[in-house]
Amino acid sequence: MFKKILAAMAMLVAVASFAAVDVNKGTAADLDGIKGVGPAMSKRILDARKEGEFKDWPDFMQRIKGVKEKKAAKLSGEGLTVNGQAFAGQTSAPAAAKADKPVKPVKATAADAKPAAKP
């Protein structure tokens, strides 16, 4: 019986330690609890939040210095959310445009031509 209670308590602690923190609602202490967010970043988040809540991850990344897609993905993995949403990642417009371009055929040169066979 004691082992069951101990296991249940351990599970509650594990769940509580991975609770999601929303950037629009979390305190400085909540934000500091996220791995990758230190006192300087939590101050930047709180200062930017005074100007208005973050609408989504792109808004958050634009307004918080030092947070781009890679950092946003790491923070989201650690439990940070924006309006309850985890970072889903975006494909950048230039990369998508490159994928849509047709491939140009390679022109053959004289060096590529095979010599004619002699009869």
MARDRENPA-51458 format. One record per atom (N, C-alpha, C): x, y, z; atom name; residue in one letter; residue number from 1. Coordinates in Angstrom, 2 decimals, always signed. Layout:
((X Y Z) "CA" "A" NUM)
...
END
This chain:
((+0.83 -1.19 +0.00) "N" "M" 1)
((+0.00 +0.00 +0.00) "CA" "M" 1)
((+0.88 +1.26 +0.00) "C" "M" 1)
((+1.90 +1.23 +0.83) "N" "F" 2)
((+2.80 +2.38 +0.92) "CA" "F" 2)
((+3.49 +2.65 -0.41) "C" "F" 2)
((+3.86 +1.57 -1.12) "N" "K" 3)
((+4.53 +1.71 -2.41) "CA" "K" 3)
((+3.60 +2.36 -3.43) "C" "K" 3)
((+2.33 +2.04 -3.40) "N" "K" 4)
((+1.36 +2.62 -4.33) "CA" "K" 4)
((+1.20 +4.12 -4.08) "C" "K" 4)
((+1.14 +4.50 -2.83) "N" "I" 5)
((+1.02 +5.92 -2.47) "CA" "I" 5)
((+2.27 +6.67 -2.90) "C" "I" 5)
((+3.43 +6.09 -2.64) "N" "L" 6)
((+4.69 +6.70 -3.03) "CA" "L" 6)
((+4.78 +6.85 -4.55) "C" "L" 6)
((+4.36 +5.84 -5.29) "N" "A" 7)
((+4.39 +5.91 -6.75) "CA" "A" 7)
((+3.43 +6.98 -7.26) "C" "A" 7)
((+2.26 +7.09 -6.66) "N" "A" 8)
((+1.29 +8.11 -7.06) "CA" "A" 8)
((+1.83 +9.51 -6.81) "C" "A" 8)
((+2.48 +9.69 -5.67) "N" "M" 9)
((+3.07 +11.00 -5.36) "CA" "M" 9)
((+4.18 +11.34 -6.34) "C" "M" 9)
((+4.99 +10.36 -6.70) "N" "A" 10)
((+6.08 +10.59 -7.66) "CA" "A" 10)
((+5.52 +11.00 -9.01) "C" "A" 10)
((+4.42 +10.37 -9.43) "N" "M" 11)
((+3.80 +10.73 -10.70) "CA" "M" 11)
((+3.24 +12.16 -10.66) "C" "M" 11)
((+2.65 +12.55 -9.55) "N" "L" 12)
((+2.13 +13.91 -9.42) "CA" "L" 12)
((+3.24 +14.94 -9.50) "C" "L" 12)
((+4.37 +14.66 -8.88) "N" "V" 13)
((+5.52 +15.56 -8.93) "CA" "V" 13)
((+6.04 +15.67 -10.36) "C" "V" 13)
((+6.10 +14.54 -11.08) "N" "A" 14)
((+6.59 +14.56 -12.46) "CA" "A" 14)
((+5.66 +15.37 -13.35) "C" "A" 14)
((+4.37 +15.21 -13.18) "N" "V" 15)
((+3.40 +15.96 -13.98) "CA" "V" 15)
((+3.48 +17.45 -13.64) "C" "V" 15)
((+3.59 +17.78 -12.37) "N" "A" 16)
((+3.65 +19.18 -11.96) "CA" "A" 16)
((+4.91 +19.86 -12.46) "C" "A" 16)
((+6.01 +19.12 -12.56) "N" "S" 17)
((+7.26 +19.74 -13.01) "CA" "S" 17)
((+7.25 +20.02 -14.51) "C" "S" 17)
((+6.35 +19.35 -15.26) "N" "F" 18)
((+6.28 +19.59 -16.69) "CA" "F" 18)
((+5.01 +20.33 -17.07) "C" "F" 18)
((+4.48 +21.10 -16.16) "N" "A" 19)
((+3.28 +21.88 -16.45) "CA" "A" 19)
((+3.62 +22.96 -17.46) "C" "A" 19)
((+2.74 +23.17 -18.40) "N" "A" 20)
((+2.95 +24.18 -19.43) "CA" "A" 20)
((+2.83 +25.57 -18.81) "C" "A" 20)
((+3.63 +26.49 -19.30) "N" "V" 21)
((+3.59 +27.88 -18.86) "CA" "V" 21)
((+3.26 +28.72 -20.08) "C" "V" 21)
((+2.19 +29.48 -19.99) "N" "D" 22)
((+1.80 +30.36 -21.09) "CA" "D" 22)
((+2.50 +31.70 -20.93) "C" "D" 22)
((+3.09 +32.21 -22.01) "N" "V" 23)
((+3.83 +33.48 -21.94) "CA" "V" 23)
((+2.93 +34.65 -21.57) "C" "V" 23)
((+1.64 +34.54 -21.84) "N" "N" 24)
((+0.71 +35.63 -21.53) "CA" "N" 24)
((+0.20 +35.59 -20.10) "C" "N" 24)
((+0.44 +34.49 -19.38) "N" "K" 25)
((-0.10 +34.36 -18.03) "CA" "K" 25)
((+0.95 +34.07 -16.97) "C" "K" 25)
((+2.11 +33.56 -17.35) "N" "G" 26)
((+3.12 +33.15 -16.40) "CA" "G" 26)
((+3.79 +34.31 -15.69) "C" "G" 26)
((+4.17 +34.07 -14.45) "N" "T" 27)
((+4.93 +35.05 -13.69) "CA" "T" 27)
((+6.41 +34.92 -14.05) "C" "T" 27)
((+7.22 +35.82 -13.52) "N" "A" 28)
((+8.66 +35.75 -13.77) "CA" "A" 28)
((+9.21 +34.43 -13.26) "C" "A" 28)
((+8.73 +33.97 -12.11) "N" "A" 29)
((+9.20 +32.70 -11.54) "CA" "A" 29)
((+8.77 +31.52 -12.42) "C" "A" 29)
((+7.54 +31.58 -12.95) "N" "D" 30)
((+7.07 +30.51 -13.84) "CA" "D" 30)
((+7.94 +30.44 -15.09) "C" "D" 30)
((+8.21 +31.60 -15.66) "N" "L" 31)
((+9.01 +31.64 -16.89) "CA" "L" 31)
((+10.44 +31.19 -16.64) "C" "L" 31)
((+11.01 +31.59 -15.49) "N" "D" 32)
((+12.37 +31.16 -15.14) "CA" "D" 32)
((+12.45 +29.65 -14.94) "C" "D" 32)
((+11.33 +29.03 -14.62) "N" "G" 33)
((+11.31 +27.59 -14.43) "CA" "G" 33)
((+11.42 +26.80 -15.72) "C" "G" 33)
((+11.25 +27.47 -16.85) "N" "I" 34)
((+11.38 +26.81 -18.15) "CA" "I" 34)
((+12.86 +26.77 -18.51) "C" "I" 34)
((+13.35 +25.58 -18.85) "N" "K" 35)
((+14.75 +25.44 -19.25) "CA" "K" 35)
((+14.98 +26.24 -20.52) "C" "K" 35)
((+15.97 +27.12 -20.50) "N" "G" 36)
((+16.26 +27.98 -21.66) "CA" "G" 36)
((+15.79 +29.41 -21.46) "C" "G" 36)
((+14.98 +29.63 -20.43) "N" "V" 37)
((+14.52 +30.99 -20.11) "CA" "V" 37)
((+15.19 +31.41 -18.81) "C" "V" 37)
((+16.00 +32.44 -18.89) "N" "G" 38)
((+16.66 +32.95 -17.70) "CA" "G" 38)
((+16.02 +34.25 -17.26) "C" "G" 38)
((+16.60 +34.87 -16.24) "N" "P" 39)
((+16.04 +36.13 -15.74) "CA" "P" 39)
((+15.98 +37.23 -16.79) "C" "P" 39)
((+16.97 +37.31 -17.66) "N" "A" 40)
((+16.98 +38.36 -18.68) "CA" "A" 40)
((+15.85 +38.16 -19.68) "C" "A" 40)
((+15.66 +36.92 -20.13) "N" "M" 41)
((+14.60 +36.67 -21.11) "CA" "M" 41)
((+13.22 +36.83 -20.47) "C" "M" 41)
((+13.06 +36.38 -19.24) "N" "S" 42)
((+11.75 +36.52 -18.60) "CA" "S" 42)
((+11.42 +38.01 -18.42) "C" "S" 42)
((+12.43 +38.84 -18.17) "N" "K" 43)
((+12.20 +40.29 -18.07) "CA" "K" 43)
((+11.77 +40.85 -19.42) "C" "K" 43)
((+12.44 +40.40 -20.51) "N" "R" 44)
((+12.05 +40.85 -21.85) "CA" "R" 44)
((+10.62 +40.43 -22.17) "C" "R" 44)
((+10.25 +39.22 -21.76) "N" "I" 45)
((+8.89 +38.74 -22.02) "CA" "I" 45)
((+7.88 +39.57 -21.25) "C" "I" 45)
((+8.14 +39.81 -19.98) "N" "L" 46)
((+7.21 +40.59 -19.17) "CA" "L" 46)
((+7.11 +42.04 -19.66) "C" "L" 46)
((+8.23 +42.63 -20.06) "N" "D" 47)
((+8.21 +44.00 -20.59) "CA" "D" 47)
((+7.40 +44.07 -21.89) "C" "D" 47)
((+7.60 +43.11 -22.78) "N" "A" 48)
((+6.86 +43.10 -24.04) "CA" "A" 48)
((+5.38 +42.82 -23.81) "C" "A" 48)
((+5.08 +42.01 -22.82) "N" "R" 49)
((+3.69 +41.68 -22.51) "CA" "R" 49)
((+2.92 +42.89 -21.99) "C" "R" 49)
((+3.62 +43.88 -21.40) "N" "K" 50)
((+2.96 +45.11 -20.94) "CA" "K" 50)
((+2.37 +45.88 -22.11) "C" "K" 50)
((+2.99 +45.76 -23.29) "N" "E" 51)
((+2.51 +46.45 -24.48) "CA" "E" 51)
((+1.30 +45.75 -25.08) "C" "E" 51)
((+1.06 +44.52 -24.68) "N" "G" 52)
((-0.07 +43.74 -25.19) "CA" "G" 52)
((+0.29 +42.27 -25.19) "C" "G" 52)
((-0.74 +41.43 -25.11) "N" "E" 53)
((-0.51 +39.99 -25.10) "CA" "E" 53)
((+0.05 +39.53 -26.44) "C" "E" 53)
((+0.76 +38.42 -26.40) "N" "F" 54)
((+1.29 +37.82 -27.62) "CA" "F" 54)
((+0.15 +37.08 -28.32) "C" "F" 54)
((+0.01 +37.32 -29.62) "N" "K" 55)
((-1.08 +36.70 -30.38) "CA" "K" 55)
((-0.78 +35.24 -30.70) "C" "K" 55)
((+0.45 +34.99 -31.11) "N" "D" 56)
((+0.85 +33.65 -31.53) "CA" "D" 56)
((+2.37 +33.57 -31.50) "C" "D" 56)
((+2.91 +32.42 -31.91) "N" "W" 57)
((+4.35 +32.23 -31.88) "CA" "W" 57)
((+5.10 +33.21 -32.79) "C" "W" 57)
((+4.64 +33.47 -34.01) "N" "P" 58)
((+5.36 +34.46 -34.82) "CA" "P" 58)
((+5.42 +35.84 -34.16) "C" "P" 58)
((+4.34 +36.25 -33.51) "N" "D" 59)
((+4.32 +37.52 -32.78) "CA" "D" 59)
((+5.33 +37.48 -31.64) "C" "D" 59)
((+5.37 +36.38 -30.92) "N" "F" 60)
((+6.32 +36.21 -29.82) "CA" "F" 60)
((+7.76 +36.29 -30.32) "C" "F" 60)
((+8.06 +35.58 -31.43) "N" "M" 61)
((+9.42 +35.56 -31.97) "CA" "M" 61)
((+9.84 +36.93 -32.49) "C" "M" 61)
((+8.89 +37.69 -33.01) "N" "Q" 62)
((+9.21 +39.01 -33.53) "CA" "Q" 62)
((+9.51 +40.00 -32.40) "C" "Q" 62)
((+8.78 +39.88 -31.30) "N" "R" 63)
((+8.90 +40.84 -30.21) "CA" "R" 63)
((+9.96 +40.51 -29.17) "C" "R" 63)
((+10.40 +39.25 -29.09) "N" "I" 64)
((+11.39 +38.85 -28.08) "CA" "I" 64)
((+12.73 +38.60 -28.76) "C" "I" 64)
((+13.69 +39.45 -28.42) "N" "K" 65)
((+15.03 +39.35 -29.00) "CA" "K" 65)
((+15.66 +38.00 -28.63) "C" "K" 65)
((+16.26 +37.36 -29.62) "N" "G" 66)
((+16.96 +36.12 -29.39) "CA" "G" 66)
((+16.12 +34.87 -29.56) "C" "G" 66)
((+14.84 +35.03 -29.93) "N" "V" 67)
((+13.98 +33.86 -30.14) "CA" "V" 67)
((+13.62 +33.76 -31.61) "C" "V" 67)
((+14.17 +32.76 -32.25) "N" "K" 68)
((+13.85 +32.44 -33.64) "CA" "K" 68)
((+13.23 +31.05 -33.64) "C" "K" 68)
((+13.07 +30.43 -34.81) "N" "E" 69)
((+12.39 +29.14 -34.90) "CA" "E" 69)
((+13.05 +28.05 -34.07) "C" "E" 69)
((+14.37 +27.96 -34.12) "N" "K" 70)
((+15.07 +26.90 -33.40) "CA" "K" 70)
((+14.88 +27.06 -31.89) "C" "K" 70)
((+15.04 +28.27 -31.39) "N" "K" 71)
((+14.87 +28.54 -29.96) "CA" "K" 71)
((+13.42 +28.34 -29.54) "C" "K" 71)
((+12.48 +28.78 -30.39) "N" "A" 72)
((+11.06 +28.62 -30.09) "CA" "A" 72)
((+10.70 +27.14 -29.97) "C" "A" 72)
((+11.25 +26.31 -30.84) "N" "A" 73)
((+10.97 +24.88 -30.79) "CA" "A" 73)
((+11.50 +24.27 -29.48) "C" "A" 73)
((+12.69 +24.71 -29.06) "N" "K" 74)
((+13.27 +24.21 -27.81) "CA" "K" 74)
((+12.43 +24.64 -26.61) "C" "K" 74)
((+12.04 +25.92 -26.58) "N" "L" 75)
((+11.25 +26.43 -25.46) "CA" "L" 75)
((+9.90 +25.73 -25.40) "C" "L" 75)
((+9.29 +25.51 -26.55) "N" "S" 76)
((+8.01 +24.82 -26.60) "CA" "S" 76)
((+8.15 +23.39 -26.09) "C" "S" 76)
((+9.24 +22.76 -26.45) "N" "G" 77)
((+9.50 +21.40 -25.97) "CA" "G" 77)
((+9.67 +21.33 -24.46) "C" "G" 77)
((+10.10 +22.42 -23.87) "N" "E" 78)
((+10.27 +22.49 -22.42) "CA" "E" 78)
((+8.98 +22.88 -21.71) "C" "E" 78)
((+7.93 +23.22 -22.47) "N" "G" 79)
((+6.63 +23.51 -21.85) "CA" "G" 79)
((+6.12 +24.93 -22.03) "C" "G" 79)
((+6.81 +25.76 -22.79) "N" "L" 80)
((+6.34 +27.13 -23.00) "CA" "L" 80)
((+5.27 +27.14 -24.09) "C" "L" 80)
((+4.20 +27.87 -23.87) "N" "T" 81)
((+3.13 +27.99 -24.87) "CA" "T" 81)
((+2.79 +29.45 -25.09) "C" "T" 81)
((+2.15 +29.73 -26.22) "N" "V" 82)
((+1.61 +31.06 -26.51) "CA" "V" 82)
((+0.12 +30.86 -26.75) "C" "V" 82)
((-0.70 +31.44 -25.88) "N" "N" 83)
((-2.16 +31.25 -25.91) "CA" "N" 83)
((-2.51 +29.76 -25.90) "C" "N" 83)
((-1.77 +28.99 -25.12) "N" "G" 84)
((-2.05 +27.57 -24.97) "CA" "G" 84)
((-1.57 +26.70 -26.11) "C" "G" 84)
((-0.90 +27.30 -27.11) "N" "Q" 85)
((-0.46 +26.55 -28.28) "CA" "Q" 85)
((+1.04 +26.29 -28.22) "C" "Q" 85)
((+1.43 +25.07 -28.51) "N" "A" 86)
((+2.85 +24.72 -28.62) "CA" "A" 86)
((+3.34 +25.22 -29.98) "C" "A" 86)
((+4.65 +25.39 -30.10) "N" "F" 87)
((+5.23 +25.85 -31.36) "CA" "F" 87)
((+5.15 +24.72 -32.37) "C" "F" 87)
((+4.56 +25.02 -33.53) "N" "A" 88)
((+4.40 +24.01 -34.57) "CA" "A" 88)
((+5.45 +24.15 -35.65) "C" "A" 88)
((+6.18 +25.24 -35.66) "N" "G" 89)
((+7.18 +25.48 -36.70) "CA" "G" 89)
((+6.52 +25.95 -37.98) "C" "G" 89)
((+7.24 +26.74 -38.73) "N" "Q" 90)
((+6.74 +27.23 -40.00) "CA" "Q" 90)
((+7.80 +26.98 -41.05) "C" "Q" 90)
((+7.33 +26.83 -42.27) "N" "T" 91)
((+8.29 +26.78 -43.37) "CA" "T" 91)
((+8.49 +28.21 -43.82) "C" "T" 91)
((+9.72 +28.58 -44.02) "N" "S" 92)
((+10.00 +29.95 -44.43) "CA" "S" 92)
((+9.59 +30.14 -45.88) "C" "S" 92)
((+9.16 +31.33 -46.22) "N" "A" 93)
((+8.69 +31.63 -47.58) "CA" "A" 93)
((+9.77 +31.40 -48.64) "C" "A" 93)
((+11.02 +31.83 -48.41) "N" "P" 94)
((+12.04 +31.59 -49.44) "CA" "P" 94)
((+12.27 +30.11 -49.72) "C" "P" 94)
((+12.24 +29.28 -48.70) "N" "A" 95)
((+12.45 +27.85 -48.91) "CA" "A" 95)
((+11.30 +27.24 -49.70) "C" "A" 95)
((+10.09 +27.69 -49.41) "N" "A" 96)
((+8.94 +27.18 -50.14) "CA" "A" 96)
((+8.99 +27.63 -51.60) "C" "A" 96)
((+9.44 +28.84 -51.83) "N" "A" 97)
((+9.53 +29.35 -53.20) "CA" "A" 97)
((+10.55 +28.55 -54.01) "C" "A" 97)
((+11.67 +28.18 -53.39) "N" "K" 98)
((+12.69 +27.41 -54.08) "CA" "K" 98)
((+12.16 +26.03 -54.47) "C" "K" 98)
((+11.35 +25.46 -53.61) "N" "A" 99)
((+10.82 +24.13 -53.89) "CA" "A" 99)
((+9.87 +24.14 -55.08) "C" "A" 99)
((+9.22 +25.28 -55.35) "N" "D" 100)
((+8.26 +25.37 -56.45) "CA" "D" 100)
((+8.92 +25.62 -57.80) "C" "D" 100)
((+10.18 +26.01 -57.81) "N" "K" 101)
((+10.85 +26.32 -59.08) "CA" "K" 101)
((+11.13 +25.04 -59.86) "C" "K" 101)
((+10.91 +25.06 -61.18) "N" "P" 102)
((+11.24 +23.88 -61.97) "CA" "P" 102)
((+12.76 +23.73 -62.10) "C" "P" 102)
((+13.19 +22.51 -62.26) "N" "V" 103)
((+14.61 +22.23 -62.41) "CA" "V" 103)
((+15.00 +22.46 -63.86) "C" "V" 103)
((+16.10 +23.19 -64.06) "N" "K" 104)
((+16.58 +23.46 -65.42) "CA" "K" 104)
((+17.36 +22.25 -65.93) "C" "K" 104)
((+17.15 +21.87 -67.18) "N" "P" 105)
((+17.91 +20.74 -67.72) "CA" "P" 105)
((+19.37 +21.14 -67.95) "C" "P" 105)
((+20.25 +20.19 -67.83) "N" "V" 106)
((+21.68 +20.43 -68.03) "CA" "V" 106)
((+21.98 +20.24 -69.51) "C" "V" 106)
((+22.69 +21.20 -70.08) "N" "K" 107)
((+23.05 +21.12 -71.49) "CA" "K" 107)
((+24.28 +20.22 -71.66) "C" "K" 107)
((+24.24 +19.43 -72.70) "N" "A" 108)
((+25.37 +18.55 -73.00) "CA" "A" 108)
((+26.46 +19.35 -73.69) "C" "A" 108)
((+27.69 +19.00 -73.44) "N" "T" 109)
((+28.83 +19.67 -74.07) "CA" "T" 109)
((+29.52 +18.70 -75.03) "C" "T" 109)
((+30.43 +19.20 -75.80) "N" "A" 110)
((+31.16 +18.36 -76.75) "CA" "A" 110)
((+31.96 +17.29 -76.03) "C" "A" 110)
((+32.43 +17.58 -74.85) "N" "A" 111)
((+33.23 +16.62 -74.09) "CA" "A" 111)
((+32.37 +15.44 -73.63) "C" "A" 111)
((+31.07 +15.67 -73.49) "N" "D" 112)
((+30.18 +14.62 -73.05) "CA" "D" 112)
((+29.81 +13.67 -74.18) "C" "D" 112)
((+29.96 +14.11 -75.43) "N" "A" 113)
((+29.56 +13.29 -76.58) "CA" "A" 113)
((+30.51 +12.11 -76.71) "C" "A" 113)
((+29.95 +10.95 -77.04) "N" "K" 114)
((+30.76 +9.74 -77.25) "CA" "K" 114)
((+31.28 +9.75 -78.68) "C" "K" 114)
((+32.49 +9.28 -78.87) "N" "P" 115)
((+33.02 +9.21 -80.23) "CA" "P" 115)
((+32.24 +8.16 -81.03) "C" "P" 115)
((+32.07 +8.44 -82.30) "N" "A" 116)
((+31.33 +7.51 -83.17) "CA" "A" 116)
((+32.15 +6.23 -83.34) "C" "A" 116)
((+31.46 +5.11 -83.38) "N" "A" 117)
((+32.15 +3.84 -83.55) "CA" "A" 117)
((+32.57 +3.69 -85.00) "C" "A" 117)
((+33.76 +3.11 -85.24) "N" "K" 118)
((+34.26 +2.91 -86.60) "CA" "K" 118)
((+33.71 +1.58 -87.13) "C" "K" 118)
((+33.35 +1.55 -88.42) "N" "P" 119)
((+32.85 +0.29 -88.98) "CA" "P" 119)
((+33.90 -0.70 -89.29) "C" "P" 119)
END
